Amino acid sequence: MIDPNEIRDTLERWGRRAEVRARAIRVQLAAWWGIPWVRLTAVALGIPFALVLVVIGYYYVSFARILDARLHGERSTVFPQAPRGETFRGDPGVPEDGTDPSVYNFGPRVGFAWDITGDGKTSLRGGGGAFYDQHRDGESGNGAVNAAPWNLRLSVVRPTGPFSDPYRGRNDFGLITDSTIGTQQALFPRPVLIETLDEHYKTPVTYNFNLTFEREVAQGIMARAAYVGSRNRNGRFNVQLNPAIATIPGATTGNTDARRQFAADGIGTVNLQVQDRKSNYNGLQLALTKRFSRGFQVSSNYTLSKVVGDFAGERQLTGGEIIPYFMYQDPALMWGPLDQDHRHRFTTSWVMDLPGQNLSGPTRFVLGGWQWSGVMQYQTGRPFTVTSGTDNSLDGIGNDRAKLTGADFNAIPTTACANCVWYFNPAAFATNDLGTFGNVGKGAYYGPSLHSWDMGLSKNFRFNAASYVQARVEFFNIFNQVNLDNPNTAVNNQATLGRITQTLAGGLGDPRILQFGLKFVF
C-alpha cells in the first residue's frame, strides 16, 4: 500500500519549494504505481518502492525544479514589468538563441547496389542515413513575437464580459501605447501569456532506410518492390507548463485561470516548445513501369504503409497535448496513427500518342499529332480522433477526448442530413466524465477515401525544329467524383457531430474543372 506521506516526505527532502508541485508529483507517482505491470514487475524483481519512486519520479522532479527556478526566480532586467521568473535574451544566463545549441549531430549515410544476375536486368539496392533539420526554424519564434512585451495577446478562459466587450472591468489596456511596446516600460497584462523553449532543445532528425529489388521483366518494362522506412525523432510539440489544478475544491471551467499553478504570480498560459516527439513509418512500395515506346508509356504504383507517432498532427486531426506533463501519459491516448497515414494508395499515369501521327498536309495540321495523358489516384482516408470539445478534465489544456458509450459506430442515423453527409453514429460517443481525459484512442477512426481522374489532350503546332505552339485542354476530376473531407468530431457540438460538411481542401475536393492552355516554345 502506498503511503502518501512517504512520497511527500521524500519530495520535501529533495528540496521541493512549491506544495502544489509536490501534490502534482505525488498524484503522478501514485498513478504510475497503480499500473499493474509497473507494480508487479517491481515486486517480482524485489525492487523497493523507494527506488521505483526515484526512477519514475526523476524526470518529473527535475522538470518541476526547472519550473520553480524559472517561475520563482529573479525578475528580468530587460523587461522589469514581466512577471517574476520570466526572462529574455539579454538577461543573465539566457542563451542568445533562447535555447542551448545542439552540436552532437552525427549524420552518417551508407548505401549499396548489387547487380544480382550480372546482366544489368536485376538489381538489389539499399541504404540508410541520418538527416537533420534546422535546430530552430523561423516559425518556432512566431508565438513569442505575438506575446508581451512585443504584442498585446491574452489567453483568458472565461472573460468577464460578453464577446462584444470581452475585457469588461479592465483598465490596463489603456496604458499600452506604441511607444512602450518592446521597451523596458512594456506592460504585461494579467494573466500573462508566456511562450518559451525547452532548455534542452534537440535538433530534429529523421533516420531513413530502404531496400529495393528491381527487375526488367521485358524490354522497356521494369518491376520494382521496395521496403521504405523512417524514424523521426526530436519532433516539435507544445507542452502546457502552467495547467490548472483540477483537484482544487470548487474547480470549474469558469475559474481555470485562478487554479493555474502560478496564478498568484499573474501567470496564465505557459506554452513550452519541446522537441521530443517521434514517429515511425513503414511502407511496402510496388511499381510497374513501361518506358515510352511504340507511342505510349505507363507507370503504376501501389503503397501499403503505416505511420504512427505522438505528434500533434498537421491539421490536429489526431490531437495535441491532452494530459498535464506531470501526470502519466497514457500511450493509448498519446500514440497512434498520424494525419498522414493513408494505409493504401494506388496511382497510374500515362502518356499516349493518338492515331494520326503519320498524317501529312492539312489533315495532320488538324487531326494529327495529338497526345493523351492522365493521372488516376486512389487512397484510403486519413485518421481522425473524436474529441469531447469540453474541458471536463479541468486542466485548462482543452484537448479532452470523447468517451465511448458502447453504441455501434457504424449505425448511421436515418434522419435527413441537410447540406451534409452522415459518416458515423453520434450516439457512439459522449463527453468525458469530470476529472477524466476520455478514452477514445489517437487516430482511432479513418475518414472517406479519395478517387480522382485527371486527363489532358495536347498538340504541338511546329514552325521549325526549335519553335512551336502547344495547345492543351485539361480535365481535372473528369468524372466529377465527390471527395469528402473528414467528419466533424467534437461531441459538444451535436449539430455537426458525425456529419461531413465539406469536401477535401487543397483542390482535392474540387468539382470537375476544364482548363484550356496555349504555350509558345522558342
C-alpha positions as CSV (number, residue, x, y, z in Angstrom):
1,M,0.0,0.0,0.0
2,I,1.4,3.4,-1.0
3,D,1.8,5.8,1.9
4,P,1.1,9.3,0.5
5,N,3.1,10.8,3.5
6,E,6.2,8.8,2.4
7,I,6.0,10.3,-1.0
8,R,5.5,13.8,0.4
9,D,8.4,13.4,2.8
10,T,10.7,12.2,0.1
11,L,9.8,15.1,-2.1
12,E,10.4,17.5,0.7
13,R,13.8,16.0,1.3
14,W,14.6,16.7,-2.3
15,G,14.0,20.4,-1.6
16,R,10.5,20.9,-3.0
17,R,9.5,24.5,-2.6
18,A,6.0,24.6,-4.0
19,E,3.4,22.5,-2.3
20,V,1.3,22.4,-5.4
21,R,4.2,20.8,-7.3
22,A,4.6,18.2,-4.6
23,R,0.9,17.5,-4.8
24,A,1.1,17.1,-8.6
25,I,4.1,14.8,-8.5
26,R,2.5,12.7,-5.6
27,V,-0.5,12.1,-7.8
28,Q,1.6,11.2,-10.8
29,L,3.7,8.7,-8.8
30,A,0.6,7.1,-7.4
31,A,-0.8,6.8,-10.9
32,W,2.4,5.1,-12.1
33,W,2.5,2.7,-9.1
34,G,-1.2,1.9,-9.8
35,I,-0.3,0.5,-13.2
36,P,-0.4,-3.3,-12.7
37,W,2.7,-4.1,-14.9
38,V,4.8,-1.4,-13.1
39,R,3.8,-2.6,-9.6
40,L,4.1,-6.4,-10.4
41,T,7.4,-6.0,-12.2
42,A,8.9,-4.1,-9.2
43,V,7.5,-6.7,-6.7
44,A,8.8,-9.6,-8.8
45,L,12.3,-8.2,-9.0
46,G,12.3,-7.3,-5.4
47,I,12.8,-3.6,-6.2
48,P,11.9,-1.4,-3.1
49,F,9.3,1.3,-3.6
50,A,11.8,4.0,-2.7
51,L,13.9,3.0,-5.8
52,V,10.8,3.0,-8.0
53,L,10.0,6.4,-6.6
54,V,13.4,7.7,-7.6
55,V,13.5,6.2,-11.1
56,I,9.9,7.1,-12.1
57,G,9.9,10.5,-10.4
58,Y,13.3,11.7,-11.5
59,Y,12.0,13.3,-14.7
60,Y,9.1,15.0,-13.1
61,V,11.0,16.3,-10.1
62,S,13.8,17.7,-12.2
63,F,11.2,19.3,-14.6
64,A,9.4,20.8,-11.6
65,R,12.7,22.2,-10.3
66,I,13.3,23.9,-13.7
67,L,9.8,25.4,-13.3
68,D,10.5,26.6,-9.8
69,A,13.8,28.1,-10.9
70,R,12.2,29.9,-13.9
71,L,9.0,31.0,-12.5
72,H,10.1,31.8,-8.9
73,G,13.4,33.4,-9.7
74,E,14.6,36.9,-10.1
75,R,12.9,39.5,-12.3
76,S,14.1,40.3,-15.8
77,T,16.4,43.2,-16.1
78,V,15.5,43.6,-19.8
79,F,11.8,43.9,-19.2
80,P,11.2,44.7,-15.5
81,Q,7.4,44.6,-15.7
82,A,7.5,40.9,-16.7
83,P,6.2,38.5,-14.0
84,R,8.8,37.1,-11.6
85,G,10.9,34.4,-13.3
86,E,10.2,35.2,-16.9
87,T,13.5,36.1,-18.5
88,F,14.5,37.1,-22.0
89,R,17.6,37.2,-24.3
90,G,19.9,39.7,-22.6
91,D,19.2,38.6,-19.1
92,P,22.0,36.7,-17.2
93,G,22.1,33.0,-18.1
94,V,19.7,33.2,-21.1
95,P,21.2,31.8,-24.3
96,E,21.4,34.2,-27.3
97,D,19.1,31.9,-29.4
98,G,16.7,31.3,-26.5
99,T,18.0,27.8,-26.0
100,D,21.3,25.9,-25.8
101,P,23.0,25.0,-29.1
102,S,22.9,21.4,-30.3
103,V,26.4,20.2,-31.5
104,Y,26.3,16.4,-31.3
105,N,24.5,15.9,-34.7
106,F,26.3,13.0,-36.2
107,G,24.7,12.1,-39.6
108,P,26.2,9.0,-41.2
109,R,24.9,7.6,-44.5
110,V,25.5,4.4,-46.3
111,G,24.3,2.7,-49.4
112,F,24.9,-0.2,-51.8
113,A,23.9,-1.5,-55.2
114,W,24.2,-5.1,-56.4
115,D,23.7,-6.4,-60.0
116,I,22.4,-9.8,-58.9
117,T,22.5,-11.6,-62.3
118,G,25.3,-9.7,-63.9
119,D,23.4,-8.8,-67.0
120,G,22.1,-5.4,-65.8
121,K,18.5,-6.6,-65.6
122,T,18.2,-7.5,-61.9
123,S,19.4,-5.3,-59.0
124,L,19.2,-5.1,-55.3
125,R,19.8,-1.7,-53.7
126,G,19.6,-0.3,-50.2
127,G,20.7,2.5,-48.0
128,G,20.2,4.4,-44.9
129,G,21.2,7.6,-43.1
130,A,20.5,10.2,-40.5
131,F,19.2,13.5,-41.9
132,Y,19.0,16.6,-39.6
133,D,16.7,19.6,-39.9
134,Q,17.3,23.1,-38.5
135,H,17.9,23.3,-34.8
136,R,15.4,26.1,-34.7
137,D,13.4,27.3,-37.7
138,G,11.9,30.7,-38.1
139,E,8.4,29.5,-37.4
140,S,9.3,28.4,-33.9
141,G,9.5,32.0,-32.8
142,N,6.1,33.1,-34.1
143,G,4.4,32.6,-30.8
144,A,6.9,34.7,-28.8
145,V,6.6,37.8,-31.0
146,N,2.8,37.6,-30.7
147,A,3.0,37.9,-26.9
148,A,4.0,40.5,-24.4
149,P,6.2,42.6,-24.4
150,W,6.1,42.8,-28.3
151,N,2.4,42.4,-28.7
152,L,-0.9,42.5,-26.8
153,R,-2.1,38.9,-26.6
154,L,-4.0,37.3,-23.8
155,S,-5.4,33.8,-23.3
156,V,-8.4,34.2,-21.0
157,V,-10.5,31.1,-20.5
158,R,-13.7,32.9,-19.2
159,P,-13.7,36.7,-19.9
160,T,-15.7,38.9,-17.6
161,G,-17.7,40.4,-20.4
162,P,-19.5,39.0,-23.5
163,F,-18.0,38.8,-27.0
164,S,-18.9,42.4,-27.6
165,D,-16.9,43.5,-24.5
166,P,-14.6,40.7,-23.5
167,Y,-12.3,42.9,-21.4
168,R,-15.0,44.4,-19.3
169,G,-13.7,45.7,-16.0
170,R,-10.1,46.1,-17.1
171,N,-8.4,49.4,-17.5
172,D,-4.8,48.3,-18.1
173,F,-5.1,48.2,-21.8
174,G,-5.4,52.0,-22.0
175,L,-1.8,52.2,-20.6
176,I,-0.4,50.3,-23.5
177,T,1.0,52.6,-26.3
178,D,3.1,52.2,-29.4
179,S,6.0,53.9,-27.6
180,T,6.1,51.4,-24.8
181,I,5.7,48.1,-26.6
182,G,9.0,46.2,-26.8
183,T,10.7,48.7,-24.3
184,Q,11.6,48.4,-20.7
185,Q,8.3,50.2,-19.9
186,A,6.3,47.5,-21.7
187,L,3.4,46.2,-19.7
188,F,2.4,42.6,-19.2
189,P,-1.4,42.4,-18.9
190,R,-2.5,39.7,-16.4
191,P,-2.8,36.7,-16.8
192,V,0.4,36.9,-18.7
193,L,0.8,34.6,-21.7
194,I,4.3,33.1,-21.9
195,E,5.9,31.4,-24.9
196,T,9.2,29.7,-24.1
197,L,11.6,27.0,-25.3
198,D,12.9,23.8,-23.7
199,E,16.5,24.5,-22.4
200,H,17.5,21.1,-24.0
201,Y,16.1,21.9,-27.5
202,K,17.2,18.9,-29.6
203,T,17.8,19.0,-33.3
204,P,15.1,17.2,-35.3
205,V,16.4,14.1,-37.1
206,T,15.0,11.6,-39.5
207,Y,16.6,8.1,-40.0
208,N,15.7,6.9,-43.5
209,F,16.4,3.4,-44.8
210,N,15.2,1.3,-47.7
211,L,15.8,-1.9,-49.6
212,T,14.7,-2.1,-53.2
213,F,14.6,-5.0,-55.7
214,E,14.2,-4.2,-59.4
215,R,13.8,-6.5,-62.4
216,E,13.4,-5.8,-66.1
217,V,10.6,-8.3,-66.9
218,A,10.5,-7.5,-70.6
219,Q,12.2,-5.0,-72.9
220,G,11.3,-1.5,-71.6
221,I,9.2,-2.8,-68.7
222,M,10.5,-2.7,-65.1
223,A,9.1,-4.1,-61.9
224,R,10.1,-2.8,-58.5
225,A,9.4,-3.9,-54.9
226,A,10.8,-1.9,-52.0
227,Y,10.6,-1.6,-48.3
228,V,10.9,2.0,-47.1
229,G,11.1,3.0,-43.5
230,S,11.8,6.1,-41.5
231,R,12.1,7.0,-37.8
232,N,11.6,10.7,-37.0
233,R,12.9,11.9,-33.7
234,N,13.0,15.1,-31.7
235,G,9.8,16.5,-33.3
236,R,8.3,19.7,-32.0
237,F,5.4,19.7,-29.5
238,N,3.8,22.2,-27.3
239,V,3.6,21.4,-23.6
240,Q,1.4,23.5,-21.2
241,L,3.7,24.3,-18.2
242,N,1.0,26.1,-16.2
243,P,-2.1,23.8,-16.3
244,A,-5.0,24.3,-13.9
245,I,-5.1,22.0,-10.9
246,A,-8.3,20.0,-11.2
247,T,-8.3,18.7,-7.6
248,I,-8.8,22.1,-6.0
249,P,-12.3,22.2,-4.3
250,G,-14.9,24.1,-6.4
251,A,-13.0,23.6,-9.6
252,T,-15.0,24.6,-12.7
253,T,-14.2,25.8,-16.2
254,G,-15.1,29.2,-15.0
255,N,-12.1,29.5,-12.7
256,T,-9.4,27.9,-14.8
257,D,-7.0,30.8,-14.7
258,A,-7.4,31.1,-10.9
259,R,-6.5,27.5,-10.5
260,R,-3.3,27.6,-12.5
261,Q,-0.1,26.6,-10.6
262,F,1.4,30.1,-10.9
263,A,-1.8,32.1,-10.8
264,A,-0.6,34.0,-7.7
265,D,2.2,35.5,-9.9
266,G,-0.3,36.7,-12.5
267,I,0.8,34.0,-15.0
268,G,-1.7,32.3,-17.3
269,T,-0.9,30.0,-20.2
270,V,2.8,29.0,-20.5
271,N,3.5,27.2,-23.8
272,L,6.8,25.3,-23.7
273,Q,8.1,24.2,-27.1
274,V,9.9,20.9,-26.8
275,Q,11.4,18.7,-29.4
276,D,10.9,15.2,-28.1
277,R,8.2,13.8,-30.3
278,K,8.7,10.8,-32.5
279,S,7.1,8.9,-35.4
280,N,7.6,5.6,-37.3
281,Y,6.9,5.0,-40.9
282,N,6.9,1.6,-42.6
283,G,5.9,1.1,-46.2
284,L,5.8,-1.5,-49.0
285,Q,6.1,0.1,-52.4
286,L,5.3,-1.8,-55.6
287,A,5.8,-0.3,-59.1
288,L,5.4,-1.4,-62.7
289,T,6.7,1.0,-65.3
290,K,6.8,0.9,-69.1
291,R,9.2,3.4,-70.8
292,F,7.9,5.4,-73.7
293,S,8.0,3.2,-76.8
294,R,5.5,2.4,-79.6
295,G,3.7,5.6,-78.8
296,F,2.9,5.2,-75.2
297,Q,4.3,5.0,-71.6
298,V,2.5,4.0,-68.4
299,S,3.5,3.8,-64.7
300,S,1.5,2.2,-61.9
301,N,2.4,2.4,-58.2
302,Y,0.9,0.9,-55.1
303,T,1.9,1.7,-51.5
304,L,0.9,-0.2,-48.3
305,S,2.1,1.9,-45.4
306,K,1.5,2.9,-41.8
307,V,2.8,5.9,-39.9
308,V,2.3,6.3,-36.2
309,G,3.6,8.6,-33.5
310,D,2.9,11.1,-30.8
311,F,3.0,14.3,-32.9
312,A,0.0,16.7,-32.7
313,G,-0.6,16.3,-36.4
314,E,-0.5,18.8,-39.2
315,R,-4.2,19.6,-39.1
316,Q,-4.7,18.5,-35.4
317,L,-6.9,15.7,-36.7
318,T,-5.3,13.3,-34.2
319,G,-5.0,15.7,-31.4
320,G,-2.3,17.6,-29.4
321,E,-1.4,17.6,-25.7
322,I,-4.1,16.0,-23.6
323,I,-2.7,15.2,-20.1
324,P,-0.7,17.6,-18.0
325,Y,3.1,17.0,-18.2
326,F,3.3,15.8,-14.5
327,M,0.8,13.0,-15.0
328,Y,1.1,9.6,-16.5
329,Q,1.0,9.9,-20.3
330,D,-1.4,7.1,-21.4
331,P,0.1,5.7,-24.6
332,A,-3.4,4.7,-25.8
333,L,-4.3,8.4,-25.9
334,M,-0.9,9.8,-27.0
335,W,0.4,7.3,-29.5
336,G,-1.4,6.3,-32.7
337,P,-1.8,6.9,-36.5
338,L,-0.8,10.4,-37.7
339,D,-2.7,12.7,-40.1
340,Q,-0.5,11.5,-43.0
341,D,-1.5,7.8,-42.5
342,H,-3.2,6.7,-45.7
343,R,-3.0,2.9,-45.4
344,H,-3.4,2.2,-49.2
345,R,-2.5,4.3,-52.1
346,F,-2.6,3.4,-55.8
347,T,-1.7,5.7,-58.8
348,T,-1.4,5.2,-62.5
349,S,-0.1,7.8,-65.0
350,W,0.2,7.5,-68.8
351,V,1.1,9.3,-72.0
352,M,-0.2,8.0,-75.3
353,D,0.1,9.2,-78.9
354,L,-3.3,9.2,-80.5
355,P,-3.8,7.8,-84.0
356,G,-2.9,10.1,-86.9
357,Q,0.8,10.7,-86.0
358,N,1.8,9.8,-89.6
359,L,-0.7,12.0,-91.4
360,S,0.6,14.8,-93.6
361,G,-0.6,18.0,-95.1
362,P,-3.7,19.9,-93.9
363,T,-5.1,16.7,-92.4
364,R,-2.2,16.4,-90.0
365,F,-2.4,20.0,-89.0
366,V,-6.0,19.4,-87.7
367,L,-6.1,15.7,-86.7
368,G,-2.5,14.5,-86.4
369,G,0.0,14.9,-83.6
370,W,-2.4,14.8,-80.6
371,Q,-1.3,13.2,-77.4
372,W,-3.5,11.9,-74.5
373,S,-2.2,11.9,-70.9
374,G,-3.7,11.3,-67.5
375,V,-3.3,10.5,-63.8
376,M,-5.5,8.3,-61.7
377,Q,-5.2,8.2,-58.0
378,Y,-6.9,6.3,-55.2
379,Q,-6.1,6.4,-51.5
380,T,-7.8,5.4,-48.3
381,G,-8.9,8.0,-45.8
382,R,-6.8,9.6,-43.2
383,P,-7.3,9.1,-39.4
384,F,-9.3,11.3,-37.1
385,T,-9.9,11.4,-33.3
386,V,-13.3,12.1,-31.7
387,T,-12.9,14.8,-29.0
388,S,-15.0,15.9,-26.2
389,G,-14.9,19.6,-27.1
390,T,-15.3,20.4,-23.4
391,D,-12.6,20.8,-20.7
392,N,-14.1,18.3,-18.3
393,S,-10.6,17.3,-17.2
394,L,-10.5,20.9,-15.8
395,D,-6.8,21.3,-16.6
396,G,-7.1,24.2,-19.0
397,I,-5.5,22.4,-21.9
398,G,-8.8,21.8,-23.7
399,N,-8.0,18.7,-25.8
400,D,-10.0,16.1,-23.9
401,R,-11.1,13.0,-25.8
402,A,-14.6,11.7,-26.1
403,K,-16.0,8.8,-24.1
404,L,-17.2,5.6,-25.7
405,T,-20.8,4.8,-25.0
406,G,-20.9,1.3,-26.4
407,A,-23.3,2.2,-29.3
408,D,-22.4,1.0,-32.8
409,F,-20.1,3.4,-34.5
410,N,-21.4,2.3,-37.9
411,A,-25.1,2.6,-37.1
412,I,-25.7,5.7,-39.3
413,P,-28.7,7.7,-38.4
414,T,-31.7,7.5,-40.8
415,T,-32.7,11.1,-40.2
416,A,-32.2,13.6,-43.1
417,C,-28.9,15.5,-43.1
418,A,-29.3,18.9,-44.7
419,N,-26.2,20.0,-46.7
420,C,-24.2,17.2,-45.1
421,V,-23.5,13.5,-45.2
422,W,-23.7,11.2,-42.2
423,Y,-20.5,9.3,-41.6
424,F,-20.8,7.8,-38.1
425,N,-23.2,7.4,-35.3
426,P,-23.1,10.3,-32.9
427,A,-24.6,8.2,-30.1
428,A,-21.4,6.2,-30.0
429,F,-19.7,9.0,-28.1
430,A,-20.3,11.3,-25.1
431,T,-18.4,14.0,-23.4
432,N,-15.8,12.7,-20.9
433,D,-16.6,12.5,-17.2
434,L,-15.4,15.3,-14.9
435,G,-11.8,14.8,-13.9
436,T,-11.1,12.3,-16.8
437,F,-9.5,12.7,-20.2
438,G,-11.8,10.4,-22.2
439,N,-10.9,7.0,-23.7
440,V,-11.0,7.4,-27.5
441,G,-7.6,6.5,-28.9
442,K,-5.4,8.7,-31.0
443,G,-6.4,8.4,-34.7
444,A,-8.8,5.6,-33.9
445,Y,-11.0,6.1,-37.0
446,Y,-10.5,6.8,-40.7
447,G,-12.3,9.1,-43.0
448,P,-13.5,8.7,-46.6
449,S,-11.2,7.6,-49.4
450,L,-10.1,9.7,-52.3
451,H,-10.8,8.8,-56.0
452,S,-9.7,11.1,-58.8
453,W,-9.0,11.1,-62.5
454,D,-7.2,13.9,-64.3
455,M,-6.8,13.9,-68.1
456,G,-5.4,16.1,-70.8
457,L,-5.1,16.4,-74.6
458,S,-2.2,18.3,-76.2
459,K,-0.9,19.1,-79.7
460,N,2.2,20.8,-80.9
461,F,2.0,23.1,-83.9
462,R,5.6,23.3,-85.2
463,F,7.1,26.2,-87.1
464,N,10.5,24.7,-87.3
465,A,12.6,22.2,-85.3
466,A,13.2,24.7,-82.4
467,S,9.9,26.5,-82.0
468,Y,6.3,25.5,-81.8
469,V,2.9,26.4,-80.2
470,Q,1.4,23.8,-77.8
471,A,-2.4,23.8,-77.4
472,R,-3.7,22.0,-74.4
473,V,-7.1,21.1,-72.9
474,E,-7.1,19.6,-69.4
475,F,-9.8,18.0,-67.3
476,F,-9.3,17.8,-63.5
477,N,-11.6,15.3,-61.8
478,I,-13.0,14.5,-65.2
479,F,-15.7,12.1,-63.8
480,N,-16.8,14.7,-61.2
481,Q,-16.3,12.4,-58.3
482,V,-17.1,13.7,-54.8
483,N,-14.2,13.5,-52.4
484,L,-15.3,14.3,-48.9
485,D,-13.3,15.6,-46.0
486,N,-13.3,14.0,-42.6
487,P,-16.4,14.3,-40.4
488,N,-16.9,16.8,-37.6
489,T,-15.7,15.2,-34.3
490,A,-16.5,17.5,-31.4
491,V,-19.0,15.8,-29.1
492,N,-20.1,19.1,-27.6
493,N,-21.4,20.2,-31.0
494,Q,-24.2,17.8,-31.5
495,A,-25.5,19.7,-34.5
496,T,-22.5,18.6,-36.6
497,L,-21.1,15.5,-34.8
498,G,-20.7,12.6,-37.1
499,R,-21.5,14.7,-40.2
500,I,-19.3,15.6,-43.2
501,T,-20.0,19.2,-44.2
502,Q,-17.3,19.9,-46.8
503,T,-15.1,18.4,-49.4
504,L,-11.3,17.9,-49.2
505,A,-9.2,21.0,-49.1
506,G,-6.2,21.8,-51.3
507,G,-8.0,21.2,-54.6
508,L,-8.6,17.5,-53.9
509,G,-12.3,18.1,-53.3
510,D,-12.9,20.4,-56.3
511,P,-15.6,19.5,-58.8
512,R,-14.8,18.9,-62.5
513,I,-12.7,21.7,-63.9
514,L,-12.0,22.2,-67.6
515,Q,-8.9,24.3,-68.5
516,F,-7.5,25.5,-71.8
517,G,-3.9,26.5,-72.4
518,L,-1.7,27.8,-75.2
519,K,2.1,27.9,-74.9
520,F,4.7,29.2,-77.3
521,V,8.1,27.5,-77.1
522,F,11.1,29.0,-78.9
